[in-house]
């Protein structure tokens, strides 16, 4: 069993601290299976509760990002990973109907 202690340097709101139990690029079905097998629960977070078409779209984006990780040592620095993460989040938000335009930015 995993245990962790988190100490805040300033007051934080309830629900503001989160933890990822599985690899971030895990596809939805594999993620749910791993969580159920290893931790005994099915995730019902905002991302996992999306309609099937949005989850399929998200899985496709995750697969594209996973392809980049195979060559991570060839990338110049962590800025590309931050951009890719933000771009993917914006595309997922757009697919879920919460478009803020952030996914249109290209890395410098």
N, C-alpha and C positions, 0 to 999 in steps of 0.2 A: 504494500500500500504506500502511496505517495503522500507526503505531508510537507507543507511549506509554511513559513511564517513570513508575513509581509508587514513591514513597518513603514508608515507614511511619514514623510518629512513635513507635510502640511495636511490640514483636514481634507478628506475626500468624501464624495457622496457615495451612498450605498449603490452597488452595482457598477461602479466605475472601474474596479479592478477585475480583470478577466484573465483567463488562462486558456491557452490552446492545448488540448489534450492529444492532438494528432498532427501530423505534418500539414502545414497550411495549404499545400497543393493537392491534398488528397481529394479524389472525386467523391461526390455526395454519397453514393451507395456504399463505397468502400469505407468512407468516414463513419457512416452510421453503423456499419457492421463492426468496425473496430471499436467504436465507443460502447456498443452493446456487449461485445465479447470481453473487452478489457475492463470496463468500468460499470457495466450493468445498467446503462441508460441510453435512451434515444434522444438525440439533440433536437430541441424545438426552438432554437434561436431564430432570430429574424431571417438570417440567410438560409437556414435549413427548412424553414416553414414556407419559403417562396413556392409559387406554383411550379409544376414540372417543367414547363418551357424555360423559365428563368433559371432553374437548376441545371438544365441541359446546356444552356448558353454559358453559365458559369463554369461548368465542367470543361467545356471547350476552351474557354479562356485559360483555365488552370493548366490544361494540357499544353497549350502554347507556352505558358510561362515555365512549365516544367522542362520543356525543350531547351529553354535558355539556361537552366541550372546545370545542364550537362556540360556547358562551356563556361561556367562561372569564373574559372581561373583565368580565362582569356579576356574578361571584361575589365575596364580601367579601374573601377572602384565601386563602392557601395551605392553611389548615387543612382546608377542604373537600376539597382534592385528597388530602391525607394520609388523611383519613377514607375517601374513596372507594377509594383504593388498598388500605388495610387491610381494608375491607369486602369488596372483590373477592377479595383473597387468602384471607380467612376463608371466603367462600362457595365458592371453589375447593377449599380444604382440606376443607370439609364434603362437597363432591361427591366428593372422592377418599377419603372415609372417615376424615379426620383432624380431626374437629370439636373445636374448643376453646371454642366459644361466642363468640369475639371478633367475629364478624360481626353480632351482635345489638345492638351499641352504635350509637346514633344520635349525630350531631354535636351539639355544644352551641352 
